[in-house]
């Protein structure tokens, strides 16, 4: 499975592609950051993020896009920009018919470090170790994008079983109505 992880942000949108399956060593295919100028208008920044995500989708051909679920923060302005960047990533994937999955920050941290309260340094260190890299990806947004992809690869089997169970339940329910 090849997954594009997206750590959404209006200034720095982390992107990382990881390939592999649960229970086997994973491989980093690419990692980077889509940057936008702080002084640009929001619409122009979103267009720049769209172009960057589209380039990553074109060059790395992921099967799934894993995006960090936006959660409420104290700074409404920050959460709005993050939500807008997240929506752009989801739109780019949906336009291509790619499945989009959302993972919370604590879910990602727990998957890669064993603790949902891990800090950025711990996440970066574990991503480095899990992908057998020489150094943690910089900035942290890039490491977080890789962590999202890793999280999804590891959780995909359980996620797929859950989806199948829901579909089977819905089918049985539809027959009984």
SULTADA-V992792 format. One record per residue. N is the residue number from 1. PHI is phi as a letter, one per 30 degrees, with the letter a starting at -180 (NA if undefined). D_CENTER is the distance of its C-alpha to the mean C-alpha in Angstrom with 2 decimals. Layout:
# SULTADA-V992792
N,PHI,D_CENTER
N,PHI,D_CENTER
This chain:
# SULTADA-V992792
1,NA,14.03
2,c,11.94
3,b,8.15
4,c,6.32
5,c,3.08
6,b,3.60
7,c,5.57
8,d,8.05
9,a,11.66
10,d,14.90
11,c,16.41
12,b,13.66
13,c,10.27
14,d,8.57
15,b,7.52
16,a,7.94
17,c,9.19
18,b,10.49
19,b,13.26
20,l,15.24
21,b,16.21
22,e,16.59
23,i,19.69
24,b,19.85
25,d,18.98
26,c,15.69
27,b,15.76
28,d,13.79
29,c,14.34
30,a,13.32
31,a,11.85
32,a,12.64
33,b,12.54
34,c,13.54
35,c,16.36
36,b,18.63
37,d,22.09
38,d,22.59
39,d,25.87
40,d,24.72
41,d,24.81
42,e,21.67
43,e,22.09
44,d,22.37
45,d,19.29
46,d,17.25
47,d,18.99
48,d,18.11
49,d,14.35
50,e,14.90
51,d,16.94
52,d,14.54
53,d,11.66
54,e,14.58
55,d,15.82
56,d,12.74
57,d,12.86
58,d,16.61
59,d,16.84
60,c,14.37
61,h,14.62
62,d,11.59
63,c,12.51
64,b,9.31
65,c,6.21
66,c,3.39
67,c,3.20
68,d,5.10
69,d,8.47
70,d,11.07
71,b,14.01
72,d,17.54
73,c,18.61
74,d,22.18
75,c,21.78
76,d,21.49
77,d,21.26
78,d,18.15
79,d,16.39
80,d,17.61
81,d,16.17
82,d,12.70
83,d,13.12
84,d,14.53
85,d,11.83
86,d,9.29
87,d,12.06
88,d,12.51
89,d,9.15
90,d,9.97
91,d,13.49
92,e,13.05
93,d,11.47
94,d,14.13
95,e,16.80
96,c,16.40
97,i,16.40
98,d,13.04
99,d,11.72
100,c,8.81
101,b,7.72
102,c,7.09
103,b,7.28
104,d,9.60
105,e,9.94
106,d,12.98
107,d,11.62
108,d,9.23
109,e,12.32
110,d,14.63
111,d,13.03
112,c,13.23
113,c,16.29
114,j,18.11
115,b,18.21
116,d,16.18
117,c,18.09
118,d,17.31
119,c,17.41
120,e,15.46
121,d,18.08
122,d,17.76
123,d,14.01
124,e,14.85
125,d,17.87
126,d,16.32
127,d,13.65
128,e,16.79
129,d,18.79
130,d,16.56
131,c,16.02
132,h,19.63
133,c,19.16
134,d,22.11
135,a,20.47
136,d,17.32
137,d,15.17
138,b,16.23
139,d,15.42
140,e,13.40
141,e,10.53
142,d,10.30
143,d,10.64
144,d,7.99
145,d,5.39
146,d,7.49
147,d,7.71
148,d,4.36
149,d,5.65
150,d,8.95
151,e,8.64
152,d,8.04
153,e,10.82
154,d,12.98
155,c,12.72
156,e,12.98
157,e,16.78
158,d,17.36
159,d,15.16
160,d,17.20
161,d,20.42
162,d,19.83
163,d,19.30
164,d,22.44
165,d,24.39
166,d,23.67
167,d,24.67
168,d,27.79
169,d,28.69
170,d,28.40
171,d,30.53
172,d,33.14
173,d,33.21
174,d,33.72
175,d,36.63
176,d,38.31
177,d,38.39
